[in-house]
Amino acid sequence: MPKYIAKQSIGHFMPGDEIKGLNDDRIQALLASGAIVEHKPPEQHKTDDVSAGLVELEAEVAELKANEKILTAEKDSAEAEAAELKAKVVALEKALAASEKKAAAEAKKPAAETK
């Protein structure tokens, strides 16, 4: 037998109370007027919802793993490029030091010898 819940005060029933002890004609009249509603138990999650959610999560995990591989490859590439640039900086610093030594040596030579 269905349960009915009061939406407003009806006799000694307060809003939210379960309606009991009324005949079918009176219940139908109250339903029609909107004073009561039929109580429906909350729907339980179906196993299909759970398995669909699981499939969705597995797809998301696969996508995240693919993105991780891409990011790891990009990181390795960036680290290799950084190492190359550091090697170039070291080579340029050595060349600069050598040219500064050469310029200093030429500056020490007497001005007459260079003429």
Secondary structure, DSSP 8 states (H G I E B T S, - for coil): --EEEESS-BTTB-TT-EE-S--HHHHHHHHHHTSEEEE-------HHHHHHHHHHHHHHHHHHHHHHHHHHHHHHHHHHHHHHHHHHHHHHHHHHHHHHHHHHHHHHS-HHHH-
